[in-house]
Amino acid sequence: MRAAVFYGVEDVRVCEVKKPKANRGEVVVEVKTAAICGTDVHYYRGDAIPGKLPIILGHEFSGVVVEVGESVKNVSKGDRVVGPPSISCGECYYCRKGREQLCLNRIGLGVHIDGCLAKYVKIPRADRALCKLPDDISFDVGCLIGDVMLTGFHAAEKVNVGDVVAVFGTGPIGFSSMLFAKVRGASKVICIGRRDAALNFAREKLKVDAVVNVKRENVVEKIMDLTNGLGVDVAIDAAGAQFTLKSAINCLKRGGRLVVPALFVESPSIDMIKVTMNELEIYGVLCPASVDEIQKVMEIIKSKNLNIGSFITHRLSLEEAPKGFEILDKRIGNPVKVIIKP
């Protein structure tokens, strides 16, 4: 089969590899749509390295089950499916507590095992890893649910009805956090970024209440103006930089909540005096690696008629996958989500 294989920094090659076979507890999925995640771009840049090299990257996918291994019960051949980026064991301390994303034995697609930027992908622990995709949700939309939408939803779970929310970062996770903050009943959502095209997307497609361009405005002063000097109830850092973290803390009202779904390339410093004196709460966010959570988010997307397809700005063939990495790395053509059609 054809696959996009990562060999090292800025080295993604589309080549022939062996098609996977399903063993006990596994299934093989024919990938209908995959997406390049920001984590994949971190690998491409050399900010981090996956667990093995070479490796087929990718963990955002939708497709059809074409082969089912022995003992698999929850999915069958022909099922339309999506899955989370990491697969939990179901047996460790954290899995038993219902926090599968903290699983001690989790397996990351495109990190520990070959991922989904390929014609076919093998999914271990299939009964824990795959959720059926309804016929009325397209494969293109489906591939955004298991990671991007799930992470934004989890970040927005810290938002209460009536809260004022500031979201730092205009990538897919930031945008999905804005979307679900609105769903959760935020009274005002403020988008903070540095690219006009992305800020316009947030304003026009996501209907945020205000945008702040950090290149032209003082972020904290602007947010204080927008909140009558109090600050925001929730600040979500979906950018992952020292500047955004500091700004997020400085724009919180007393007793506010800082939510961090971003992955930092370098460890930032935090003003713990301000955290303590203002009784701020800090939450890290990982994508919930749970079929139940995927199902919950799919139902919200359908019931609220959320247009998450608007996140897709580029559609490429598998042969064009290296171009997709370049588009995201250099932000060519104002990308939000680049999807791959094997």
Sequence and secondary structure as in RCSB ss.txt:
>XXXX:A:sequence
MRAAVFYGVEDVRVCEVKKPKANRGEVVVEVKTAAICGTDVHYYRGDAIPGKLPIILGHEFSGVVVEVGESVKNV
SKGDRVVGPPSISCGECYYCRKGREQLCLNRIGLGVHIDGCLAKYVKIPRADRALCKLPDDISFDVGCLIGDVML
TGFHAAEKVNVGDVVAVFGTGPIGFSSMLFAKVRGASKVICIGRRDAALNFAREKLKVDAVVNVKRENVVEKIMD
LTNGLGVDVAIDAAGAQFTLKSAINCLKRGGRLVVPALFVESPSIDMIKVTMNELEIYGVLCPASVDEIQKVMEI
IKSKNLNIGSFITHRLSLEEAPKGFEILDKRIGNPVKVIIKP
>XXXX:A:secstr
 EEEEEEETTEEEEEE       TT EEEEEEEEE  HHHHHHHHTSS  SSSSEE   EEEEEEEEE TT  S 
 TT EEE  SEE  SSSHHHHTT GGG TT EEBTTTB  SSBSEEEESSHHHH EE  TTS HHHHTTIIIIIH
HHHHHHTT  TT EEEEE  SHHHHHHHHHHHHTT SEEEEEES HHHHHHHHHTS  SEEEETTTS HHHHHHH
HTTTS EEEEEE S SHHHHHHHHHTEEEEEEEEE    SS     HHHHHHTT EEEE      HHHHHHHHHH
HHHTT  GGGGEEEEEEGGGHHHHHHHHHHTTT  SEEEEE 
